[in-house]
């Protein structure tokens, strides 16, 4: 392994020491349905995410809640001397990938069979203690970008004259 790859691997290992993660493989729920629940808690505080999952009506939220509790237990195992209440934990990443499909046949008219695909998914949930970067529209300042520059009156007059010239040629 070259020096560049070795340094990158060491950097990834250091980053993984700061976070706790939990995985659930072959969860018997459609990935599309599980992604709806994952989008709901991604980037949220752990306490808010647990409450949202607890009171959600979706079946997938129960499995996601158990996975989040498992990730918190893994975080406690990594940082034994730390208290969860002292840290501002949040769900930094939730990945939902499709797992294996069980293929079944369902009887159809005229002796045919339609294929049924029972889908499953793999979920990876990462809990981190640093605050996430959130971009709000309210914090965006247009003056830094130069979008509201002062324009000279001479430039405005030049533009108005050029538009008048094009209007005259179109009228002919």
NUPA-493570 format. One line per field, with one value per residue: residue number from 0; residue in one letter; y, z, x of N, C-alpha, C in turn. Coordinates in pm, 1 decimal. Example, Ala and Ser with C-alpha at 12.3 -4.5 7.8 and 13.67 -1.06 7.14 Angstrom:
BEGIN
i <- c(0; 1)
aa <- c(A; S)
npy <- c(-569.0; -225.0)
npz <- c(780.0; 708.0)
npx <- c(1319.0; 1285.0)
capy <- c(-450.0; -106.0)
capz <- c(780.0; 714.0)
capx <- c(1230.0; 1367.0)
cpy <- c(-330.0; 3.0)
cpz <- c(780.0; 787.0)
cpx <- c(1320.0; 1290.0)
//
This chain:
BEGIN
i <- c(0; 1; 2; 3; 4; 5; 6; 7; 8; 9; 10; 11; 12; 13; 14; 15; 16; 17; 18; 19; 20; 21; 22; 23; 24; 25; 26; 27; 28; 29; 30; 31; 32; 33; 34; 35; 36; 37; 38; 39; 40; 41; 42; 43; 44; 45; 46; 47; 48; 49; 50; 51; 52; 53; 54; 55; 56; 57; 58; 59; 60; 61; 62; 63; 64; 65; 66; 67; 68; 69; 70; 71; 72; 73; 74; 75; 76; 77; 78; 79; 80; 81; 82; 83; 84; 85; 86; 87; 88; 89; 90; 91; 92; 93; 94; 95; 96; 97; 98; 99; 100; 101; 102; 103; 104; 105; 106; 107; 108; 109; 110; 111; 112; 113; 114; 115; 116; 117; 118; 119; 120; 121; 122; 123; 124; 125; 126; 127; 128; 129; 130; 131; 132; 133; 134; 135; 136; 137; 138; 139; 140; 141; 142; 143; 144; 145; 146; 147; 148; 149; 150; 151; 152; 153; 154; 155; 156; 157; 158; 159; 160; 161; 162; 163; 164; 165; 166; 167; 168; 169; 170; 171)
aa <- c(X; X; X; X; X; X; X; X; X; X; X; X; X; X; X; X; X; X; X; X; X; X; X; X; X; X; X; X; X; X; X; X; X; X; X; X; X; X; X; X; X; X; X; X; X; X; X; X; X; X; X; X; X; X; X; X; X; X; X; X; X; X; X; X; X; X; X; X; X; X; X; X; X; X; X; X; X; X; X; X; X; X; X; X; X; X; X; X; X; X; X; X; X; X; X; X; X; X; X; X; X; X; X; X; X; X; X; X; X; X; X; X; X; X; X; X; X; X; X; X; X; X; X; X; X; X; X; X; X; X; X; X; X; X; X; X; X; X; X; X; X; X; X; X; X; X; X; X; X; X; X; X; X; X; X; X; X; X; X; X; X; X; X; X; X; X; X; X; X; X; X; X)
npy <- c(-117.0; 219.8; 534.5; 741.2; 612.4; 472.8; 681.0; 792.8; 579.0; 562.4; 807.5; 769.9; 570.2; 713.0; 892.9; 716.4; 643.4; 843.4; 826.6; 638.5; 344.5; 146.5; -152.0; -305.0; -589.1; -741.3; -666.0; -720.1; -531.0; -309.5; -122.0; 128.4; 208.7; 213.1; 416.4; 645.3; 671.7; 694.8; 938.2; 1106.5; 1118.6; 1179.9; 1375.2; 1486.2; 1560.3; 1308.3; 1263.7; 1386.3; 1235.0; 978.4; 1020.6; 1092.7; 857.2; 684.9; 766.8; 747.3; 619.2; 434.3; 106.9; 53.6; 231.1; 124.6; -69.5; 96.4; 251.9; 66.2; 17.8; 267.2; 286.3; 79.2; 187.7; 397.1; 248.7; 135.1; 367.9; 433.9; 218.5; 276.3; 523.1; 509.7; 659.2; 886.7; 1082.6; 1052.7; 1260.2; 1483.5; 1528.7; 1649.0; 1463.1; 1347.9; 1218.6; 1139.5; 1006.5; 806.7; 523.0; 348.1; 60.7; -163.3; -502.2; -859.8; -1023.1; -1212.4; -1434.5; -1516.7; -1710.1; -1626.0; -1752.0; -1691.4; -1586.0; -1821.4; -2024.4; -1910.7; -1759.5; -1499.7; -1306.8; -1245.7; -1017.6; -1017.6; -779.1; -677.1; -492.8; -324.9; -146.4; 123.3; 309.7; 604.4; 764.4; 1073.2; 1312.6; 1574.2; 1894.2; 1917.5; 2054.5; 2296.0; 2457.9; 2751.1; 2951.6; 3198.9; 3270.5; 3318.7; 3558.3; 3804.0; 4021.5; 3953.2; 3799.0; 3976.1; 4032.9; 4247.4; 4489.3; 4834.9; 5020.5; 5229.4; 5531.2; 5601.5; 5357.3; 5240.5; 5413.7; 5363.6; 5100.8; 5134.9; 5295.4; 5116.6; 4923.2; 5074.2; 5117.1; 4859.0; 4817.4; 5000.7; 4896.1; 4655.2; 4743.2; 4835.2)
npz <- c(0.0; -82.5; 36.2; 34.0; 30.5; 269.3; 457.2; 414.7; 495.8; 766.1; 852.0; 809.9; 1001.6; 1237.7; 1227.4; 1256.9; 1519.4; 1663.6; 1630.7; 1665.9; 1543.2; 1404.8; 1253.6; 1050.9; 893.1; 614.2; 667.3; 674.3; 511.0; 261.9; 81.8; -11.7; 152.8; 396.8; 357.6; 372.3; 646.6; 728.4; 612.9; 769.8; 1018.1; 969.4; 1040.2; 1267.0; 1621.8; 1866.9; 2075.5; 1980.1; 1749.8; 1854.9; 1984.3; 1764.8; 1614.2; 1791.6; 1805.1; 1546.1; 1282.2; 1101.2; 1007.5; 970.6; 1137.7; 1393.7; 1374.0; 1301.8; 1530.2; 1722.7; 1613.0; 1640.0; 1919.2; 1964.5; 1843.1; 2020.5; 2249.4; 2158.9; 2143.0; 2412.9; 2492.8; 2364.5; 2473.4; 2775.6; 3011.3; 2969.5; 2972.4; 2816.6; 2828.3; 2858.3; 2613.7; 2285.5; 2100.2; 1770.9; 1477.8; 1236.8; 991.2; 784.8; 609.5; 366.5; 202.0; -64.8; 3.0; -14.5; -239.9; -208.9; -427.2; -546.4; -682.6; -796.6; -852.9; -1166.1; -1412.4; -1674.0; -1647.4; -1603.1; -1417.7; -1193.5; -1093.3; -763.4; -572.6; -278.2; -93.7; 81.5; 310.1; 390.7; 666.0; 778.2; 1050.7; 1185.4; 1469.8; 1597.9; 1788.4; 1737.4; 1619.3; 1345.9; 1013.4; 907.6; 657.4; 647.5; 489.0; 596.0; 708.3; 493.2; 324.5; 94.2; 30.9; 52.2; -169.3; -375.0; -510.7; -487.7; -598.1; -630.7; -905.6; -1158.9; -1278.3; -1539.9; -1666.2; -1659.7; -1826.0; -2069.0; -2118.4; -2144.0; -2376.3; -2565.3; -2569.1; -2671.8; -2932.3; -3040.9; -3025.3; -3212.0; -3453.1; -3465.3; -3495.1; -3755.8)
npx <- c(85.9; 54.0; 191.1; 4.6; -247.3; -227.4; -217.2; -468.9; -629.7; -561.9; -660.6; -936.0; -981.2; -934.6; -1147.4; -1361.5; -1331.5; -1447.6; -1719.0; -2027.5; -2176.3; -2443.0; -2562.7; -2809.0; -2890.3; -3053.3; -3322.9; -3665.7; -3822.5; -3940.9; -3695.8; -3768.6; -3980.4; -3848.9; -3665.2; -3820.6; -3863.3; -3598.9; -3522.3; -3666.7; -3536.3; -3272.6; -2991.1; -3102.3; -3139.7; -3067.1; -3250.2; -3483.3; -3520.4; -3570.1; -3816.6; -3975.5; -3969.6; -4089.9; -4358.2; -4441.2; -4646.8; -4565.2; -4458.1; -4190.4; -4063.6; -4044.5; -3842.3; -3631.5; -3612.2; -3523.3; -3273.7; -3150.9; -3140.5; -2963.4; -2734.4; -2687.1; -2623.2; -2386.8; -2236.2; -2219.0; -2061.7; -1820.3; -1742.9; -1704.9; -1671.4; -1812.5; -2115.5; -2431.3; -2612.0; -2453.9; -2344.5; -2411.8; -2572.8; -2638.3; -2802.9; -2595.4; -2559.4; -2765.0; -2797.5; -2971.4; -2976.5; -3057.1; -3132.8; -3122.1; -3349.4; -3640.0; -3776.2; -4087.7; -4361.1; -4681.5; -4999.2; -5155.1; -5399.8; -5497.8; -5308.5; -5063.5; -4787.0; -4723.4; -4446.3; -4345.0; -4172.5; -4015.1; -3886.2; -3587.4; -3373.9; -3062.4; -2947.9; -2755.2; -2663.4; -2535.4; -2413.6; -2316.6; -2124.0; -2056.2; -2167.6; -2396.1; -2350.8; -2559.1; -2730.3; -2896.6; -3145.7; -3185.2; -2944.7; -2785.2; -2606.6; -2646.8; -2490.0; -2224.9; -2176.7; -2194.7; -2424.0; -2590.6; -2483.5; -2389.6; -2494.3; -2378.9; -2536.7; -2485.6; -2431.8; -2682.8; -2825.4; -2694.5; -2772.0; -3048.3; -3057.1; -2955.9; -3156.9; -3366.7; -3280.0; -3296.0; -3569.8; -3667.3; -3568.3; -3703.5; -3963.7; -3973.3)
capy <- c(0.0; 341.4; 626.3; 819.7; 526.9; 442.1; 799.3; 805.3; 474.0; 602.0; 918.2; 711.1; 501.7; 814.9; 945.6; 614.7; 637.4; 949.2; 802.6; 504.4; 306.4; 19.4; -203.2; -404.8; -651.8; -821.7; -624.1; -755.6; -417.2; -252.8; -9.5; 254.0; 244.2; 241.9; 545.3; 750.4; 686.1; 740.5; 1080.7; 1179.1; 1137.0; 1213.5; 1508.1; 1533.4; 1520.4; 1171.8; 1264.9; 1417.6; 1122.0; 869.7; 1054.7; 1088.0; 717.4; 620.7; 802.8; 733.5; 509.8; 343.3; -16.0; 60.5; 316.1; 39.6; -128.5; 204.6; 292.5; -32.4; 37.3; 388.9; 251.3; -1.0; 279.2; 466.9; 153.7; 126.6; 492.0; 418.1; 124.2; 342.1; 632.2; 461.1; 760.3; 1002.3; 1071.2; 1090.9; 1387.9; 1591.6; 1545.8; 1681.3; 1357.9; 1357.8; 1113.5; 1204.2; 938.5; 688.2; 467.7; 235.7; -5.1; -279.8; -630.7; -967.8; -1034.2; -1346.6; -1435.1; -1614.2; -1710.2; -1616.7; -1800.9; -1589.1; -1648.7; -1898.4; -2109.8; -1836.5; -1722.6; -1368.4; -1308.1; -1157.3; -989.7; -974.3; -704.3; -650.8; -385.2; -313.0; -10.8; 164.4; 432.2; 657.7; 867.2; 1155.0; 1410.5; 1710.6; 1952.3; 1909.7; 2180.1; 2318.1; 2583.0; 2815.1; 3062.7; 3323.0; 3305.0; 3349.5; 3703.0; 3832.9; 4127.7; 3892.4; 3746.1; 4085.0; 4031.5; 4377.2; 4593.8; 4963.2; 5037.0; 5370.2; 5576.2; 5602.0; 5221.9; 5218.0; 5489.7; 5293.4; 4983.5; 5183.0; 5339.2; 4999.8; 4858.2; 5158.5; 5091.6; 4730.3; 4832.0; 5072.5; 4807.2; 4554.3; 4807.0; 4852.9)
capz <- c(0.0; -91.7; 150.4; 26.0; 72.9; 411.1; 533.3; 404.1; 578.7; 906.4; 877.7; 823.4; 1130.6; 1341.7; 1222.8; 1308.9; 1664.7; 1723.0; 1607.0; 1694.5; 1437.7; 1417.1; 1123.8; 1047.9; 761.2; 570.6; 733.7; 578.1; 473.8; 134.4; 100.1; -39.4; 272.9; 504.7; 330.0; 422.0; 789.5; 741.5; 580.5; 878.6; 1133.3; 928.0; 1080.1; 1384.5; 1752.9; 1900.5; 2158.0; 1891.2; 1658.3; 1928.4; 2004.2; 1634.9; 1576.0; 1886.3; 1776.5; 1403.5; 1253.0; 1002.8; 1063.7; 963.0; 1243.9; 1508.0; 1350.1; 1303.8; 1670.3; 1785.4; 1559.8; 1701.9; 2057.7; 1955.3; 1815.4; 2146.5; 2335.7; 2106.7; 2180.9; 2555.9; 2501.4; 2321.2; 2564.9; 2901.8; 3116.8; 2928.3; 2985.9; 2693.4; 2851.6; 2846.6; 2472.9; 2193.5; 1998.9; 1659.4; 1376.2; 1129.9; 863.6; 776.6; 474.4; 343.7; 76.4; -86.9; 37.6; -105.1; -273.7; -218.1; -545.0; -534.8; -792.5; -758.0; -965.2; -1247.2; -1505.3; -1791.3; -1619.2; -1589.5; -1281.6; -1181.3; -996.4; -647.3; -517.6; -138.7; -81.9; 213.9; 301.5; 488.8; 720.7; 857.6; 1121.6; 1252.3; 1569.8; 1620.0; 1894.8; 1692.7; 1562.4; 1199.9; 939.4; 849.6; 583.6; 648.8; 396.1; 672.6; 735.1; 367.3; 308.2; -47.4; 12.4; 36.1; -304.6; -471.0; -589.4; -477.2; -619.4; -677.7; -1048.0; -1197.5; -1359.7; -1679.5; -1718.2; -1678.3; -1944.1; -2185.7; -2141.1; -2192.5; -2514.1; -2652.5; -2584.7; -2759.1; -3068.7; -3086.9; -3040.7; -3336.9; -3566.4; -3468.3; -3539.6; -3901.2)
capx <- c(0.0; 131.9; 183.1; -119.1; -358.3; -209.4; -258.2; -614.2; -689.0; -544.0; -753.0; -1070.2; -986.7; -947.6; -1283.7; -1452.6; -1318.9; -1529.2; -1861.6; -2078.1; -2269.3; -2513.0; -2606.3; -2915.4; -2886.5; -3167.5; -3446.2; -3770.9; -3906.6; -3899.8; -3604.4; -3838.5; -4056.0; -3754.5; -3601.7; -3909.4; -3835.6; -3460.6; -3518.7; -3730.9; -3447.8; -3136.1; -2945.8; -3176.0; -3087.6; -3105.9; -3371.5; -3596.0; -3538.7; -3634.1; -3957.8; -4043.3; -3985.7; -4181.0; -4496.4; -4470.1; -4739.4; -4507.1; -4402.9; -4044.5; -4010.0; -4011.3; -3710.1; -3533.1; -3597.6; -3435.6; -3139.1; -3098.3; -3108.0; -2841.3; -2623.1; -2659.6; -2553.2; -2249.9; -2168.6; -2186.1; -1950.9; -1696.8; -1709.9; -1760.1; -1666.2; -1892.1; -2260.7; -2501.5; -2678.9; -2355.6; -2307.8; -2520.6; -2567.1; -2731.5; -2792.4; -2519.6; -2582.2; -2851.2; -2792.4; -3062.3; -2942.2; -3142.4; -3073.5; -3159.9; -3491.3; -3695.8; -3862.8; -4195.3; -4457.3; -4821.9; -5080.4; -5221.1; -5495.7; -5458.0; -5193.9; -4938.1; -4747.9; -4660.1; -4338.1; -4354.7; -4039.7; -4018.9; -3761.9; -3531.0; -3275.9; -2954.7; -2949.0; -2640.2; -2697.3; -2417.0; -2441.7; -2198.1; -2146.7; -2030.7; -2288.7; -2398.2; -2349.5; -2691.2; -2734.2; -3027.6; -3159.3; -3180.9; -2805.6; -2718.9; -2596.8; -2624.1; -2391.4; -2093.2; -2167.1; -2190.9; -2546.9; -2658.0; -2383.8; -2440.8; -2469.5; -2373.1; -2649.8; -2443.0; -2447.4; -2826.1; -2865.2; -2642.0; -2855.9; -3177.7; -3039.2; -2939.5; -3287.6; -3447.9; -3234.9; -3349.1; -3714.9; -3691.4; -3541.7; -3809.1; -4087.3; -3965.5)
cpy <- c(122.8; 432.3; 703.4; 737.5; 493.6; 558.9; 818.4; 700.9; 507.8; 715.0; 866.9; 639.8; 600.3; 873.6; 845.6; 600.8; 738.3; 923.3; 660.6; 468.9; 171.2; -20.7; -304.8; -460.4; -736.2; -792.3; -645.4; -644.2; -363.8; -134.5; 124.9; 301.1; 280.6; 376.8; 662.1; 777.6; 739.9; 889.7; 1165.0; 1209.0; 1179.3; 1356.9; 1562.5; 1492.0; 1383.3; 1170.1; 1292.0; 1299.2; 1005.2; 896.4; 1045.7; 943.9; 646.2; 645.6; 796.8; 611.0; 405.7; 221.0; -10.2; 142.6; 234.9; -22.0; -22.6; 252.3; 196.0; -14.3; 160.6; 363.2; 167.3; 86.7; 358.4; 376.2; 136.5; 251.1; 486.5; 323.9; 186.0; 445.8; 600.0; 568.6; 881.6; 974.8; 1120.2; 1228.3; 1505.9; 1621.3; 1572.1; 1581.4; 1379.8; 1244.2; 1174.7; 1138.9; 823.7; 642.8; 348.7; 180.3; -127.3; -407.1; -736.8; -969.5; -1181.7; -1346.1; -1550.4; -1605.8; -1707.5; -1664.7; -1687.2; -1659.9; -1723.4; -1975.3; -2039.4; -1812.4; -1587.0; -1372.9; -1204.5; -1139.7; -936.8; -910.0; -694.1; -541.6; -397.8; -167.8; 10.1; 299.6; 477.4; 771.9; 939.7; 1259.4; 1553.2; 1763.8; 1946.0; 2048.2; 2193.0; 2454.0; 2635.6; 2927.1; 3195.4; 3367.4; 3346.2; 3499.4; 3732.4; 3936.3; 4070.5; 3842.8; 3855.9; 4090.9; 4167.0; 4490.0; 4722.3; 4981.8; 5186.0; 5405.4; 5576.4; 5463.6; 5191.6; 5289.4; 5420.4; 5172.4; 5025.8; 5226.7; 5219.6; 4926.7; 4940.2; 5135.3; 4960.9; 4737.4; 4900.3; 4981.0; 4699.7; 4613.1; 4822.5; 4723.6)
cpz <- c(0.0; 27.7; 151.3; 74.8; 221.2; 497.9; 529.8; 491.4; 726.7; 944.0; 894.2; 956.9; 1244.8; 1344.7; 1279.8; 1460.2; 1733.5; 1710.8; 1649.6; 1586.7; 1468.6; 1278.5; 1144.2; 906.7; 738.0; 650.0; 636.1; 552.3; 341.4; 158.2; 78.6; 83.4; 388.4; 482.9; 374.3; 569.7; 810.0; 712.6; 693.1; 991.8; 1095.7; 967.3; 1204.2; 1512.6; 1788.4; 1981.5; 2072.2; 1800.4; 1728.8; 1949.7; 1872.8; 1591.3; 1665.4; 1849.0; 1627.8; 1380.3; 1159.0; 1071.8; 1068.9; 1077.2; 1368.2; 1493.9; 1354.7; 1447.2; 1744.0; 1740.3; 1621.0; 1847.2; 2061.7; 1929.1; 1941.0; 2244.5; 2289.7; 2142.7; 2328.6; 2573.3; 2461.4; 2421.5; 2701.4; 3009.3; 3086.1; 2950.8; 2857.5; 2708.7; 2834.4; 2701.7; 2388.9; 2077.8; 1892.1; 1561.3; 1256.4; 994.5; 882.2; 631.6; 466.5; 205.3; 58.7; -56.1; -61.3; -126.2; -275.4; -332.6; -533.5; -658.4; -735.7; -877.3; -1034.3; -1344.4; -1619.8; -1769.3; -1605.8; -1442.7; -1282.7; -1069.6; -887.1; -594.1; -375.4; -109.6; 63.4; 198.4; 409.9; 534.7; 799.8; 917.7; 1199.8; 1343.3; 1598.8; 1725.8; 1853.2; 1623.5; 1410.2; 1137.8; 868.9; 782.8; 584.0; 547.5; 468.8; 697.1; 608.8; 344.7; 163.2; -68.5; -5.4; -106.4; -409.5; -556.8; -588.7; -489.5; -665.0; -823.2; -1079.6; -1286.3; -1507.9; -1742.8; -1746.1; -1804.5; -2071.1; -2219.8; -2197.2; -2338.2; -2608.3; -2671.0; -2674.3; -2905.4; -3122.1; -3106.4; -3173.3; -3457.1; -3576.3; -3521.2; -3691.8; -3964.8)
cpx <- c(90.1; 108.5; 51.4; -238.5; -348.7; -254.0; -409.7; -684.2; -676.8; -638.7; -896.4; -1086.4; -1003.7; -1088.1; -1383.2; -1443.1; -1409.3; -1678.9; -1898.0; -2179.3; -2331.8; -2561.7; -2717.1; -2919.1; -3011.1; -3294.1; -3562.1; -3871.6; -3854.3; -3805.6; -3672.8; -3916.5; -3963.1; -3687.1; -3688.9; -3883.0; -3694.5; -3449.2; -3576.7; -3632.4; -3306.5; -3102.6; -3013.9; -3103.8; -3143.8; -3235.1; -3494.8; -3626.3; -3607.9; -3782.7; -4035.8; -4067.5; -4087.2; -4326.6; -4531.9; -4559.4; -4679.2; -4445.5; -4249.8; -3985.4; -3974.8; -3873.5; -3600.4; -3508.6; -3505.0; -3291.1; -3074.0; -3060.6; -2980.4; -2719.5; -2587.2; -2585.7; -2408.4; -2170.6; -2129.0; -2067.8; -1817.8; -1649.5; -1770.4; -1766.1; -1752.6; -2040.5; -2326.3; -2564.5; -2583.7; -2319.2; -2431.5; -2515.6; -2673.0; -2706.1; -2721.4; -2545.3; -2680.1; -2848.0; -2887.0; -3031.2; -3031.7; -3064.5; -3116.5; -3309.9; -3529.9; -3795.8; -3961.5; -4284.5; -4598.3; -4905.2; -5155.0; -5315.4; -5427.5; -5327.8; -5061.2; -4906.3; -4681.3; -4557.3; -4363.4; -4213.0; -4056.1; -3884.6; -3717.2; -3426.5; -3170.5; -2952.9; -2820.9; -2672.4; -2574.4; -2458.3; -2311.6; -2229.0; -2115.3; -2154.1; -2283.8; -2393.7; -2483.4; -2690.3; -2876.5; -3029.2; -3147.9; -3036.4; -2730.4; -2722.2; -2560.7; -2514.5; -2251.2; -2072.5; -2156.6; -2314.7; -2615.7; -2555.6; -2451.6; -2399.3; -2474.6; -2492.4; -2614.4; -2462.6; -2594.5; -2874.0; -2817.6; -2729.1; -2990.6; -3168.0; -3028.4; -3072.3; -3378.9; -3410.4; -3293.3; -3499.9; -3747.9; -3670.3; -3649.2; -3939.1; -4088.7; -3993.9)
//
